[in-house]
């Protein structure tokens, strides 16, 4: 079972697209940081379970709190301005063991690549950033990879801002990126 967790605050312009990209997950959870727009209503309309919880600018604590609410054995964190492509969704589904614990679908593993044999505790995902609808192919944003998928209970988030998921044990890397649309216009 995969639980997708989305942290949101005043995300009415992006939350629907984010949640639509996660319909393949078993559970959708939105942790709303006291939005003043229509984020909560849109998230509920999309079928997500919504919790209102103030982050107090400590995003690691917010994410750790959210993990306690999730029912899934695997947790996928997606920001409210990100989209999981169908290719990434398929890849994630292929690396989560078909039967927990001990899958009969063990694959030959190349270090650093995805596998579905209960050895890997988490997966890094590359992030593809877009600005005004165009992919930023060069510079530091072209090399961003974040640990976003992990077994529940395998670690915790640290650092209040620019938080990092500190997962124990082996990790792998997925080949398809998560799509990030942080600034749809100059005002944002």
Backbone as CSV, one residue per row, in Angstrom:
resi,resn,N_x,N_y,N_z,CA_x,CA_y,CA_z,C_x,C_y,C_z
1,UNK,0.846,-1.186,0.000,0.000,0.000,0.000,0.888,1.244,0.000
2,UNK,0.570,2.183,-0.883,1.323,3.429,-0.991,0.449,4.587,-0.545
3,UNK,0.952,5.363,0.397,0.288,6.593,0.828,1.047,7.773,0.250
4,UNK,0.341,8.652,-0.440,0.943,9.886,-0.948,0.601,11.008,0.018
5,UNK,1.619,11.761,0.414,1.430,12.880,1.336,1.845,14.162,0.632
6,UNK,0.963,15.150,0.696,1.216,16.451,0.082,1.092,17.516,1.162
7,UNK,2.144,18.310,1.355,2.062,19.479,2.224,1.553,20.632,1.374
8,UNK,0.605,21.399,1.901,0.014,22.473,1.105,-0.263,23.704,1.957
9,UNK,-0.148,24.847,1.324,-0.585,26.121,1.903,-0.924,27.040,0.738
10,UNK,-2.180,27.465,0.698,-2.651,28.363,-0.361,-2.241,27.850,-1.743
11,UNK,-2.609,26.610,-2.014,-2.181,25.912,-3.236,-3.327,25.637,-4.200
12,UNK,-4.370,26.464,-4.165,-5.540,26.170,-4.993,-5.234,26.157,-6.489
13,UNK,-4.187,26.839,-6.926,-3.871,26.859,-8.361,-3.129,25.609,-8.820
14,UNK,-2.601,24.811,-7.890,-1.799,23.644,-8.278,-2.281,22.318,-7.692
15,UNK,-3.046,22.346,-6.613,-3.354,21.120,-5.863,-4.137,20.095,-6.687
16,UNK,-5.041,20.543,-7.546,-5.825,19.585,-8.335,-4.939,18.777,-9.278
17,UNK,-4.040,19.451,-9.963,-3.142,18.763,-10.897,-2.237,17.783,-10.148
18,UNK,-1.768,18.199,-8.980,-0.933,17.320,-8.158,-1.707,16.064,-7.768
19,UNK,-2.911,16.240,-7.233,-3.710,15.100,-6.786,-4.135,14.206,-7.950
20,UNK,-4.434,14.793,-9.102,-4.789,13.984,-10.277,-3.639,13.072,-10.684
21,UNK,-2.414,13.518,-10.449,-1.254,12.698,-10.823,-0.998,11.568,-9.830
22,UNK,-1.764,11.540,-8.749,-1.547,10.551,-7.687,-2.727,9.597,-7.496
23,UNK,-3.651,9.572,-8.423,-4.842,8.730,-8.254,-4.517,7.240,-8.193
24,UNK,-3.359,6.837,-8.644,-2.925,5.440,-8.608,-2.491,5.014,-7.201
25,UNK,-2.275,5.976,-6.304,-1.875,5.654,-4.921,-3.076,5.130,-4.140
26,UNK,-2.802,4.363,-3.099,-3.869,3.786,-2.287,-4.483,4.791,-1.326
27,UNK,-3.720,5.793,-0.940,-4.191,6.786,0.026,-3.603,8.146,-0.342
28,UNK,-4.457,9.167,-0.333,-4.027,10.543,-0.588,-4.255,11.363,0.674
29,UNK,-3.185,11.953,1.177,-3.264,12.775,2.386,-2.728,14.158,2.062
30,UNK,-3.505,15.178,2.395,-3.052,16.558,2.267,-2.949,17.136,3.669
31,UNK,-1.774,17.650,3.987,-1.563,18.346,5.256,-1.582,19.830,4.922
32,UNK,-2.657,20.493,5.318,-2.834,21.899,4.971,-2.359,22.789,6.117
33,UNK,-1.517,23.749,5.758,-0.928,24.677,6.730,-1.791,25.933,6.848
34,UNK,-3.084,25.718,7.172,-4.015,26.817,7.441,-4.186,27.737,6.231
35,UNK,-4.494,27.151,5.087,-4.690,27.927,3.859,-5.854,28.899,3.987
36,UNK,-5.741,30.019,3.283,-6.822,31.007,3.263,-7.554,31.001,1.920
37,UNK,-7.187,30.092,1.032,-7.843,29.988,-0.270,-8.660,28.693,-0.331
38,UNK,-8.921,28.186,-1.501,-9.756,27.003,-1.670,-9.027,25.678,-1.680
39,UNK,-7.807,25.641,-1.171,-7.003,24.413,-1.198,-7.721,23.236,-0.543
40,UNK,-8.232,23.431,0.660,-8.858,22.334,1.413,-10.066,21.787,0.669
41,UNK,-10.913,22.658,0.177,-12.109,22.229,-0.548,-11.742,21.428,-1.794
42,UNK,-10.773,21.912,-2.553,-10.347,21.205,-3.767,-9.725,19.850,-3.443
43,UNK,-8.947,19.781,-2.372,-8.322,18.512,-1.981,-9.378,17.493,-1.563
44,UNK,-10.355,17.933,-0.780,-11.433,17.029,-0.372,-12.244,16.574,-1.578
45,UNK,-12.504,17.491,-2.496,-13.255,17.163,-3.710,-12.526,16.110,-4.542
46,UNK,-11.193,16.132,-4.495,-10.379,15.159,-5.234,-10.262,13.824,-4.502
47,UNK,-10.849,13.720,-3.315,-10.841,12.459,-2.581,-9.742,12.306,-1.556
48,UNK,-9.002,13.365,-1.297,-7.918,13.291,-0.314,-8.463,13.423,1.105
49,UNK,-7.774,12.790,2.025,-8.014,13.029,3.442,-7.204,14.265,3.802
50,UNK,-7.857,15.246,4.414,-7.196,16.519,4.701,-7.078,16.716,6.205
51,UNK,-5.882,17.079,6.628,-5.619,17.463,8.013,-5.129,18.904,8.006
52,UNK,-5.658,19.711,8.911,-5.169,21.081,9.080,-4.146,21.029,10.206
53,UNK,-2.925,21.436,9.899,-1.852,21.385,10.896,-0.835,22.466,10.569
54,UNK,-0.635,23.392,11.488,0.313,24.493,11.276,1.740,23.969,11.313
55,UNK,2.538,24.405,10.341,3.926,23.944,10.265,4.857,24.744,11.162
56,UNK,4.469,25.977,11.483,5.352,26.866,12.247,6.743,26.932,11.618
57,UNK,6.768,26.901,10.284,8.004,26.984,9.499,8.997,25.869,9.802
58,UNK,8.509,24.733,10.282,9.349,23.553,10.489,8.777,22.435,9.614
59,UNK,9.269,22.379,8.385,8.708,21.444,7.415,9.085,19.996,7.713
60,UNK,10.219,19.773,8.360,10.580,18.410,8.764,9.580,17.899,9.796
61,UNK,9.267,18.719,10.781,8.288,18.322,11.800,6.918,18.080,11.166
62,UNK,6.559,18.906,10.198,5.278,18.751,9.506,5.233,17.413,8.761
63,UNK,6.309,17.077,8.082,6.361,15.811,7.341,6.363,14.609,8.300
64,UNK,7.106,14.701,9.396,7.119,13.611,10.380,5.733,13.413,10.986
65,UNK,5.044,14.506,11.283,3.684,14.436,11.816,2.767,13.759,10.794
66,UNK,2.934,14.121,9.535,2.097,13.560,8.471,2.293,12.051,8.328
67,UNK,3.531,11.588,8.467,3.793,10.143,8.322,3.015,9.326,9.343
68,UNK,2.794,9.900,10.525,2.026,9.190,11.552,0.583,8.957,11.120
69,UNK,0.078,9.790,10.247,-1.312,9.680,9.787,-1.476,8.658,8.664
70,UNK,-0.396,8.343,7.978,-0.470,7.468,6.803,-0.649,6.006,7.196
71,UNK,-1.430,5.290,6.403,-1.679,3.865,6.633,-0.769,2.971,5.803
72,UNK,-0.215,3.507,4.731,0.577,2.706,3.807,1.914,2.274,4.369
73,UNK,2.416,1.151,3.851,3.753,0.699,4.230,4.814,1.542,3.532
74,UNK,4.465,2.087,2.376,5.353,2.971,1.631,4.742,4.365,1.599
75,UNK,5.593,5.375,1.757,5.156,6.771,1.761,5.828,7.494,0.597
76,UNK,5.025,8.224,-0.156,5.523,9.067,-1.240,5.196,10.512,-0.898
77,UNK,6.220,11.349,-0.786,6.012,12.772,-0.522,6.079,13.539,-1.832
78,UNK,5.059,14.345,-2.067,4.978,15.185,-3.260,4.583,16.579,-2.798
79,UNK,5.269,17.595,-3.293,4.901,18.969,-2.952,3.675,19.378,-3.758
80,UNK,2.971,20.383,-3.271,1.711,20.791,-3.899,1.898,21.456,-5.256
81,UNK,3.139,21.720,-5.652,3.409,22.279,-6.986,4.182,21.287,-7.860
82,UNK,4.049,20.003,-7.526,4.722,18.946,-8.278,3.694,17.994,-8.882
83,UNK,4.118,17.291,-9.927,3.270,16.326,-10.620,4.075,15.045,-10.819
84,UNK,3.448,13.908,-10.528,4.056,12.604,-10.788,3.585,12.154,-12.165
85,UNK,4.525,12.007,-13.087,4.181,11.575,-14.447,3.707,10.128,-14.425
86,UNK,3.007,9.730,-15.477,2.544,8.341,-15.556,3.725,7.377,-15.606
87,UNK,4.848,7.807,-16.202,6.047,6.959,-16.253,6.630,6.746,-14.857
88,UNK,6.685,7.807,-14.064,7.189,7.675,-12.695,6.229,6.832,-11.861
89,UNK,4.940,7.030,-12.034,3.948,6.233,-11.303,4.120,4.747,-11.605
90,UNK,4.310,4.407,-12.872,4.518,3.001,-13.257,5.800,2.452,-12.661
91,UNK,6.850,3.274,-12.679,8.127,2.829,-12.122,8.013,2.583,-10.621
92,UNK,7.346,3.492,-9.912,7.159,3.311,-8.466,6.379,2.031,-8.208
93,UNK,5.306,1.825,-8.944,4.499,0.612,-8.763,5.310,-0.650,-9.027
94,UNK,6.274,-0.571,-9.934,7.078,-1.750,-10.261,8.132,-2.065,-9.207
95,UNK,8.550,-1.078,-8.414,9.593,-1.348,-7.421,9.039,-1.675,-6.041
96,UNK,7.769,-1.399,-5.821,7.161,-1.763,-4.543,6.853,-3.256,-4.603
97,UNK,7.332,-4.029,-3.642,7.099,-5.474,-3.681,5.620,-5.813,-3.814
98,UNK,5.334,-6.802,-4.639,3.955,-7.209,-4.891,3.310,-7.775,-3.637
99,UNK,4.070,-8.468,-2.822,3.550,-9.044,-1.584,4.544,-8.756,-0.475
100,UNK,4.114,-8.097,0.563,4.989,-7.769,1.689,4.748,-8.783,2.799
101,UNK,5.713,-9.290,3.504,7.129,-9.231,3.192,7.523,-10.357,2.250
102,UNK,8.588,-10.184,1.539,9.132,-11.207,0.658,8.373,-11.353,-0.639
103,UNK,8.851,-10.753,-1.665,8.184,-10.825,-2.953,8.732,-11.986,-3.776
104,UNK,7.852,-12.602,-4.525,8.298,-13.656,-5.436,8.772,-13.053,-6.756
105,UNK,8.675,-11.721,-6.878,9.069,-11.051,-8.113,10.425,-10.368,-7.958
106,UNK,11.383,-11.055,-7.386,12.710,-10.479,-7.180,13.394,-10.305,-8.530
107,UNK,13.958,-9.109,-8.731,14.646,-8.794,-9.982,16.150,-8.819,-9.761
108,UNK,16.895,-9.028,-10.830,18.338,-8.868,-10.767,18.609,-7.399,-10.529
109,UNK,19.511,-7.095,-9.610,19.708,-5.705,-9.204,21.070,-5.187,-9.607
110,UNK,21.092,-4.002,-10.172,22.318,-3.272,-10.461,22.402,-2.170,-9.420
111,UNK,23.511,-2.043,-8.663,23.587,-1.031,-7.604,23.149,0.347,-8.092
112,UNK,22.306,0.991,-7.267,21.812,2.318,-7.588,20.520,2.322,-8.378
113,UNK,20.099,1.156,-8.868,18.857,1.100,-9.626,17.730,0.565,-8.756
114,UNK,16.522,0.766,-9.246,15.344,0.334,-8.510,15.267,-1.187,-8.440
115,UNK,14.690,-1.689,-7.358,14.483,-3.121,-7.200,13.259,-3.342,-6.325
116,UNK,12.704,-4.527,-6.368,11.498,-4.785,-5.579,11.644,-6.048,-4.728
117,UNK,12.662,-6.087,-3.895,12.917,-7.309,-3.135,12.984,-7.109,-1.624
118,UNK,12.415,-6.023,-1.122,12.378,-5.748,0.316,13.724,-5.392,0.918
119,UNK,14.742,-5.136,0.120,16.044,-4.736,0.643,16.151,-3.218,0.699
120,UNK,15.635,-2.552,-0.308,15.707,-1.095,-0.397,14.665,-0.467,0.527
121,UNK,15.096,0.515,1.323,14.174,1.219,2.216,13.667,2.528,1.645
122,UNK,14.336,3.065,0.628,13.896,4.336,0.073,14.455,4.569,-1.313
123,UNK,13.835,5.495,-2.016,14.241,5.817,-3.384,14.370,7.319,-3.583
124,UNK,15.460,7.693,-4.244,15.650,9.068,-4.684,14.920,9.257,-6.006
125,UNK,14.389,10.459,-6.178,13.702,10.823,-7.411,14.338,12.106,-7.934
126,UNK,14.659,12.109,-9.216,15.158,13.336,-9.841,13.988,14.304,-9.971
127,UNK,14.290,15.594,-9.849,13.235,16.589,-10.021,13.539,17.435,-11.247
128,UNK,12.557,17.546,-12.109,12.680,18.373,-13.311,11.914,19.675,-13.053
129,UNK,12.656,20.774,-12.948,12.059,22.081,-12.665,11.641,22.792,-13.944
130,UNK,10.490,23.461,-13.856,9.967,24.247,-14.971,9.790,25.691,-14.519
131,UNK,10.060,26.616,-15.428,9.843,28.038,-15.176,9.064,28.594,-16.358
132,UNK,7.899,29.152,-16.079,7.009,29.674,-17.124,6.720,28.612,-18.182
133,UNK,6.557,27.371,-17.731,6.224,26.276,-18.626,7.385,25.661,-19.383
134,UNK,8.595,26.148,-19.141,9.767,25.621,-19.857,10.694,24.898,-18.886
135,UNK,11.183,23.743,-19.324,12.083,22.924,-18.519,13.423,23.637,-18.374
136,UNK,13.903,23.750,-17.140,15.221,24.327,-16.853,16.251,23.209,-16.986
137,UNK,16.844,23.083,-18.150,17.736,21.962,-18.455,19.150,22.148,-17.923
138,UNK,19.533,23.374,-17.606,20.915,23.650,-17.230,20.972,24.258,-15.829
139,UNK,22.160,24.270,-15.253,22.342,24.846,-13.925,22.081,23.842,-12.828
140,UNK,22.094,24.340,-11.602,21.990,23.445,-10.444,20.645,22.734,-10.357
141,UNK,19.574,23.324,-10.873,18.277,22.651,-10.777,18.194,21.408,-11.651
142,UNK,19.070,21.296,-12.633,19.027,20.120,-13.511,19.596,18.870,-12.844
143,UNK,20.200,19.028,-11.682,20.830,17.889,-10.998,20.170,17.539,-9.658
144,UNK,19.022,18.120,-9.374,18.366,17.892,-8.088,17.787,16.481,-8.035
145,UNK,18.084,15.778,-6.949,17.457,14.485,-6.670,17.125,14.466,-5.187
146,UNK,15.939,13.987,-4.886,15.414,14.041,-3.528,14.888,12.674,-3.118
147,UNK,15.093,12.320,-1.861,14.539,11.070,-1.349,13.067,11.339,-1.050
148,UNK,12.185,10.775,-1.847,10.759,11.063,-1.726,9.893,9.830,-1.497
149,UNK,10.442,8.642,-1.690,9.679,7.407,-1.519,10.442,6.518,-0.558
150,UNK,9.780,6.102,0.528,10.458,5.230,1.495,9.437,4.431,2.289
151,UNK,9.941,3.377,2.894,9.110,2.576,3.781,8.787,3.382,5.031
152,UNK,7.548,3.281,5.463,7.129,3.956,6.688,7.947,3.401,7.853
153,UNK,8.434,4.278,8.694,9.209,3.869,9.855,10.684,3.657,9.588
154,UNK,11.131,3.874,8.354,12.543,3.642,8.035,13.421,4.866,8.293
155,UNK,12.823,5.960,8.668,13.618,7.159,8.934,12.735,8.323,9.304
156,UNK,13.373,9.478,9.463,12.611,10.681,9.773,13.206,11.875,9.044
157,UNK,12.402,12.894,8.931,12.827,14.133,8.281,13.603,14.973,9.277
158,UNK,14.675,15.613,8.798,15.497,16.480,9.639,15.648,17.841,8.958
159,UNK,16.021,18.837,9.704,16.204,20.240,9.297,14.858,20.907,9.023
160,UNK,14.576,22.001,9.717,13.280,22.673,9.578,12.979,23.177,8.161
161,UNK,13.989,23.713,7.486,13.827,24.230,6.124,14.836,23.506,5.232
162,UNK,14.476,23.304,3.975,15.278,22.472,3.065,15.510,21.113,3.726
163,UNK,14.421,20.575,4.214,14.421,19.337,4.980,14.891,18.159,4.139
164,UNK,15.416,17.161,4.845,15.959,15.958,4.214,15.379,14.747,4.935
165,UNK,14.982,13.731,4.176,14.473,12.490,4.754,15.665,11.594,5.036
166,UNK,15.960,11.383,6.292,17.098,10.587,6.731,16.621,9.141,6.906
167,UNK,16.793,8.333,5.869,16.305,6.955,5.848,17.458,6.003,6.119
168,UNK,17.223,5.058,7.042,18.228,4.044,7.367,18.226,2.950,6.298
169,UNK,19.388,2.367,6.082,19.483,1.237,5.164,19.749,1.660,3.735
170,UNK,19.582,0.692,2.846,19.900,0.918,1.434,18.846,1.772,0.747
171,UNK,19.320,2.593,-0.184,18.428,3.391,-1.016,18.790,3.167,-2.480
172,UNK,17.823,3.404,-3.328,18.033,3.313,-4.766,17.616,4.617,-5.415
173,UNK,17.659,4.643,-6.729,17.253,5.840,-7.461,16.329,5.449,-8.599
174,UNK,15.232,6.169,-8.715,14.292,5.942,-9.804,14.740,6.744,-11.019
175,UNK,14.418,6.260,-12.198,14.934,6.910,-13.407,14.037,8.018,-13.942
176,UNK,12.759,7.990,-13.637,11.849,9.017,-14.147,11.719,10.157,-13.131
177,UNK,11.665,11.402,-13.615,11.631,12.542,-12.696,10.224,12.900,-12.226
178,UNK,10.196,13.629,-11.122,8.979,14.298,-10.682,9.021,15.682,-11.325
179,UNK,7.886,16.193,-11.744,7.830,17.460,-12.467,7.441,18.577,-11.504
180,UNK,8.244,19.632,-11.461,8.088,20.714,-10.483,7.755,22.016,-11.199
181,UNK,6.606,22.595,-10.836,6.128,23.845,-11.445,5.992,24.915,-10.362
182,UNK,7.116,25.457,-9.865,7.055,26.349,-8.705,6.563,27.763,-8.972
183,UNK,6.760,28.296,-10.162,6.429,29.700,-10.416,5.688,29.831,-11.743
184,UNK,4.345,29.751,-11.709,3.599,29.834,-12.960,3.617,31.227,-13.599
185,UNK,3.929,32.247,-12.797,3.991,33.605,-13.346,4.996,34.440,-12.554
186,UNK,5.262,35.635,-13.031,6.268,36.499,-12.408,5.872,36.889,-10.986
187,UNK,4.594,37.040,-10.726,4.125,37.458,-9.402,4.447,36.434,-8.324
188,UNK,4.565,35.180,-8.698,4.827,34.150,-7.698,6.294,33.851,-7.628
